[in-house]
Amino acid sequence: MATATEPRRTDIGPPSYERFLPPIIKKNYGKWKYHEILRPGVMVHVAASGDRLFTVRAASPRLLSITRIRKYADFADKYCGGHLRFTSRNNVEFLLTEEANIEPLIKDLAALGHAVGGIGNAISNIVHTQGWVHCHSAATDASGVVKAVMDDLHPYFAERTLPGKLRIALACCLNMCGAVHCSDIAILGIHRRPPRVQGGLNKICEIPNVVASCPTAAIRPANVDGQPTVEIDEDNCMFCANCFSVCPALPMADPLNDGLSIWVGGKVSNARTEPTFSKLAIPFLPNNPPRWPEVVQAVRTIVDVWANGARRFERMGEFIARIGWPRFFELTGIEFTKEHIDDYRHAGLTYKRSAQIRHGR
């Protein structure tokens, strides 16, 4: 007869999410009837039991000081029984059970400089990568560009005047850790020149490791003035900066040739149409800190064209598909260039990327 054993305890992996759920969510887990938006940035979930959970969403920078996080915790203790959460787009959401606490919380957030909004037919916070703050492969800054763009688009966050959801993402290089593949508008930092091979590379880097670091075999051993070094095949380089990760003698940053591109039309949602990848709109804009006026103006133009011409609930990609790309370029004033011609031979045009199943007759 088998003997009972204690449950296995381990520190491997994250703790169960159930430990951090507010009591009202634990009680009604999987038993919610509906939700509705009460005002910009405020929504309510109603459970079958009659319980109501209110959510107040506020804009929050991705990079936070401990002082600001403590302020959030103070608000959560004061109004929410200590419960808050951060969304995948860096919004901070306060979860309340008392409707009377909503207005005082919003006033405290406003005094702290935080706008409330971003739910429903509005722009949500911009999800972004590290940028120049903490990334070795960045072609642009992230938080600086996001700050400039959101300062300009702030009314679309704090109000519900857009036709539908608007999701913007920024990745500071082609490695795309900012999830820009499927955003309505994607701001993507790009390098236009391969890494520069500096003299004395063999004295600080192991050449076999440098060669092995390249995923496209663009790096190969070479000999210059009798000294072992490497050379780079520019046609094969995809600007991933893996080589710079293992060898600081191959710097990638280039103030003259680094910049940003703008992509449009992506979405993750299965609503109405299947998920789509972003497509190129503007191949290059210069880095122009601290306010990046060219990028801000380009994004504002695209948003305004969509906001003025889209039907209700129509996402950016659906709007472009309806009016056609020639009309989109005409309305936005974006120049069509050779970079817009997609000649990538391995594009997954025939892959089914949707959870929607349709049966033909």
C-alpha atoms as one frame of an Amber mdcrd trajectory, in Angstrom:
protein
   0.000   0.000   0.000   1.439   3.344  -1.058   2.081   5.860   1.680   0.957
   9.478   1.371   3.730  11.953   0.697   3.887  15.672   1.207   3.457  17.866
  -1.892   6.768  18.517  -3.587   8.197  21.907  -2.770  10.561  23.591  -5.202
  11.889  27.021  -6.054  12.041  26.167  -9.757   9.729  28.305 -11.893   7.408
  31.160 -10.952   4.963  30.935  -8.048   1.315  30.225  -8.841  -0.530  33.306
 -10.052  -3.444  32.363  -7.787  -1.458  33.562  -4.796  -1.645  37.138  -6.050
  -5.281  37.366  -7.147  -7.530  39.775  -5.247 -10.171  37.976  -3.137 -13.029
  39.121  -5.394 -11.335  37.590  -8.454 -10.627  34.321  -6.628 -14.258  34.138
  -5.553 -15.645  34.759  -9.054 -12.927  33.174 -11.186 -14.506  32.012 -14.447
 -17.922  33.293 -13.405 -17.980  36.790 -14.865 -21.129  37.735 -16.812 -20.049
  40.879 -18.651 -17.954  44.020 -18.490 -18.495  47.572 -19.667 -16.551  50.814
 -19.923 -17.959  53.458 -17.582 -15.742  56.357 -18.698 -12.281  56.763 -20.265
  -9.896  54.525 -18.357 -12.546  53.052 -16.045 -14.357  49.763 -16.519 -16.417
  47.352 -14.423 -16.644  43.561 -14.487 -19.908  42.088 -13.179 -19.983  38.510
 -11.876 -22.866  36.046 -11.768 -22.893  36.515  -7.996 -23.591  40.225  -8.442
 -20.086  41.275  -7.323 -18.572  44.183  -9.212 -14.863  44.772  -9.811 -13.804
  48.228 -10.998 -10.594  48.858 -12.931  -8.871  52.238 -13.215  -6.124  52.255
 -15.856  -3.420  54.913 -15.761  -0.516  55.578 -18.095   2.833  54.636 -16.634
   6.369  54.864 -18.001   8.097  51.545 -18.556  11.132  52.679 -16.580  10.069
  53.479 -13.021  11.889  54.700  -9.939  11.340  52.936  -6.636   9.814  56.191
  -5.359   7.088  56.054  -8.021   6.412  52.364  -7.394   5.966  53.131  -3.689
   3.434  55.811  -4.631   1.495  53.228  -6.627   1.604  50.883  -3.651   0.312
  53.662  -1.371  -2.647  54.253  -3.717  -3.349  50.531  -3.855  -3.324  50.295
  -0.061  -5.534  53.364   0.259  -8.172  52.519  -2.354  -7.821  48.897  -3.497
  -7.026  46.719  -0.521  -3.435  46.597  -1.736  -4.195  45.217  -5.210  -2.887
  46.538  -8.533  -1.378  45.102 -11.668   0.713  46.156 -14.655  -0.506  45.348
 -18.155   1.686  44.039 -20.945   1.757  47.574 -22.384   3.086  49.138 -19.168
  -0.221  50.602 -17.985  -0.844  50.394 -14.240  -4.329  49.183 -13.285  -5.879
  49.628  -9.849  -8.526  47.032  -8.951 -11.298  48.418  -6.740 -14.377  46.935
  -5.116 -15.774  50.291  -3.904 -17.137  52.576  -6.637 -16.841  55.573  -4.317
 -13.039  55.253  -4.409 -12.778  55.776  -8.173 -12.945  59.572  -8.241 -10.511
  60.148  -5.317  -8.046  57.721  -6.914  -8.229  59.523 -10.267  -7.619  62.863
  -8.539  -4.554  61.472  -6.740  -3.229  60.035 -10.025  -3.747  63.395 -11.758
  -1.856  65.157  -8.963   0.983  62.691  -9.554   0.942  63.505 -13.277  -0.690
  60.313 -14.570  -3.444  60.363 -17.179  -6.295  57.855 -16.879  -7.516  56.233
 -20.102  -6.420  53.758 -22.743  -9.419  51.397 -22.560 -11.648  50.627 -25.550
 -11.525  52.851 -28.620  -8.391  54.696 -27.534  -4.644  54.424 -27.824  -3.103
  52.270 -25.126   0.338  52.885 -23.680   3.209  52.209 -26.079   5.106  48.998
 -25.362   8.814  49.424 -26.054  12.291  48.016 -25.666  15.428  49.216 -23.866
  16.886  51.698 -26.321  20.034  53.598 -25.462  19.309  53.195 -21.741  20.386
  49.570 -21.593  20.904  47.782 -24.906  24.062  47.059 -26.877  22.315  46.671
 -30.251  19.965  49.696 -30.201  19.692  51.800 -33.346  17.566  54.396 -31.573
  16.363  55.334 -28.133  13.117  53.786 -26.920  11.764  55.674 -23.921  12.667
  59.053 -25.443  10.784  58.376 -28.681   7.817  56.949 -26.772   7.663  59.999
 -24.509   7.663  62.360 -27.499   5.013  60.388 -29.418   2.683  59.959 -26.427
   2.978  63.632 -25.502   1.555  64.376 -28.952  -1.115  61.647 -28.909  -2.167
  62.167 -25.292  -5.754  63.266 -26.144  -6.334  59.923 -27.882  -5.382  58.162
 -24.619  -7.479  60.222 -22.232 -10.588  60.268 -24.471 -12.582  57.689 -26.421
 -12.770  59.459 -29.778 -10.985  56.961 -32.037 -12.864  54.518 -34.313 -11.369
  51.515 -32.493  -8.345  50.276 -30.600  -4.950  51.715 -31.461  -1.829  49.811
 -30.457   1.638  51.283 -31.024   4.902  49.498 -30.287   8.572  50.455 -30.545
  11.594  48.201 -31.000  14.985  49.865 -30.999  16.552  47.397 -33.471  15.672
  44.601 -35.889  15.816  41.990 -33.124  12.326  43.306 -32.329  12.048  42.463
 -28.651   9.364  45.174 -28.563   6.700  42.990 -30.214   6.306  45.329 -33.175
   5.390  42.516 -35.570   1.654  42.828 -34.886   0.907  46.449 -33.944  -1.325
  48.984 -35.662   1.706  51.272 -35.850   5.235  49.985 -35.233   8.270  52.215
 -34.780  11.398  50.203 -35.524  15.003  51.299 -35.091  17.240  50.219 -37.959
  20.962  50.013 -38.663  21.964  50.659 -42.268  25.638  49.711 -42.042  27.266
  46.488 -40.784  29.559  46.463 -37.723  32.909  48.189 -38.131  35.974  45.984
 -37.684  38.409  47.832 -35.440  42.149  47.294 -35.423  43.606  45.032 -32.773
  40.518  42.831 -32.761  42.630  39.703 -32.291  44.086  41.104 -29.063  40.752
  41.411 -27.244  38.492  38.841 -28.976  38.724  35.176 -29.866  38.247  35.047
 -33.627  36.594  31.565 -33.694  33.976  32.816 -31.217  33.350  35.930 -33.310
  32.889  33.849 -36.480  30.572  31.416 -34.680  28.435  34.241 -33.274  27.046
  35.215 -36.694  23.759  33.426 -37.526  24.066  34.174 -41.253  27.763  33.296
 -41.730  28.529  36.880 -42.709  31.777  36.893 -40.685  34.867  35.005 -41.751
  38.540  35.054 -40.715  40.864  37.415 -42.555  44.423  38.708 -42.423  45.252
  42.406 -42.608  48.856  43.641 -42.512  49.928  40.299 -41.170  47.500  40.456
 -38.259  44.611  37.974 -37.879  41.205  39.651 -37.916  37.758  39.164 -39.505
  35.899  40.544 -42.496  32.147  41.026 -42.910  30.039  40.177 -45.953  27.633
  43.128 -45.969  25.107  41.328 -48.180  24.678  38.604 -45.544  24.686  40.834
 -42.459  21.265  41.223 -40.841  22.403  43.786 -38.217  21.576  41.585 -35.218
  24.661  42.692 -33.214  25.391  39.157 -32.013  29.025  39.702 -32.944  29.233
  42.846 -30.827  27.851  40.825 -27.917  30.984  38.674 -27.918  33.474  41.211
 -29.262  33.488  44.945 -28.384  35.832  45.547 -31.324  32.833  45.238 -33.671
  30.718  48.290 -32.744  27.335  48.603 -34.457  26.171  52.095 -33.436  26.434
  54.669 -36.222  25.036  58.171 -35.566  24.860  58.988 -39.282  23.222  55.822
 -40.614  21.117  54.613 -37.674  17.489  55.720 -37.622  13.871  54.583 -37.508
  11.296  53.057 -39.821   7.498  53.075 -39.493   5.330  49.987 -40.056   1.527
  49.762 -40.051  -1.375  47.355 -40.176  -0.507  44.595 -37.730  -2.766  43.130
 -35.069  -2.968  40.123 -32.763  -6.748  40.086 -32.471  -8.901  37.452 -34.201
 -11.916  39.786 -34.220 -13.467  40.178 -37.696 -10.233  39.276 -39.490  -7.297
  37.045 -38.661  -4.046  38.344 -37.120  -1.776  40.237 -39.494   1.848  41.335
 -39.560   2.876  44.976 -39.834   3.931  46.236 -43.271   6.449  48.923 -44.156
   5.174  52.494 -44.445   8.279  54.694 -44.052  11.708  53.079 -44.626  13.866
  55.630 -42.803  13.618  58.627 -40.504  16.647  60.170 -38.780  17.425  59.995
 -35.084  16.801  63.539 -33.927  16.758  63.597 -30.116  15.483  64.729 -27.743
  12.013  65.082 -29.340  12.271  63.163 -32.645   9.984  65.598 -34.525  10.058
  63.656 -37.821   8.840  60.468 -36.135   6.199  62.275 -34.083   4.811  64.011
 -37.170   4.779  60.795 -39.211   2.897  58.874 -36.514   0.453  61.745 -35.970
  -0.286  61.913 -39.711  -0.988  58.164 -39.949  -3.195  58.222 -36.837  -5.190
  61.227 -38.079  -5.768  59.663 -41.511  -7.063  56.478 -39.871  -9.128  58.358
 -37.268 -10.822  60.478 -39.940 -11.484  57.668 -42.412 -11.996  54.412 -40.537
 -15.345  52.841 -39.789 -16.410  51.993 -36.256 -14.162  49.354 -34.640 -12.015
  49.169 -37.820  -8.353  48.581 -36.980  -5.522  50.212 -38.917  -4.804  47.186
 -41.124  -8.495  46.646 -41.892  -8.821  50.309 -42.868  -5.837  50.083 -45.231
  -7.106  46.830 -46.746 -10.454  48.481 -47.446  -9.159  51.688 -49.070  -6.078
  50.083 -50.684  -2.404  50.870 -50.267  -2.248  53.450 -53.114  -4.985  55.465
 -51.410  -3.240  55.125 -48.039  -0.002  56.533 -49.478  -1.976  59.328 -51.133
  -3.826  60.327 -47.949  -0.739  60.249 -45.724   1.606  61.865 -48.233   4.151
  59.080 -47.695   6.490  58.598 -50.670   6.494  55.141 -52.248  10.082  53.924
 -52.697  11.893  50.776 -53.793  12.098  49.681 -50.145   8.339  49.086 -50.179
   8.656  46.296 -52.753   8.519  43.039 -50.782  10.781  40.494 -52.506  11.356
  38.261 -49.474  11.094  34.801 -50.999  10.335  32.938 -47.761   7.392  35.083
 -46.615   4.746  32.917 -44.969   1.887  34.093 -47.132   0.221  30.686 -47.200
   0.549  29.886 -43.483  -2.692  29.920 -41.515  -2.076  32.234 -38.565  -5.631
  32.426 -37.260  -7.705  30.537 -34.738 -10.720  31.178 -36.950 -11.940  27.993
 -38.647 -14.091  28.382 -41.713 -15.637  25.435 -43.571 -16.404  25.779 -47.246
 -19.450  24.210 -48.871
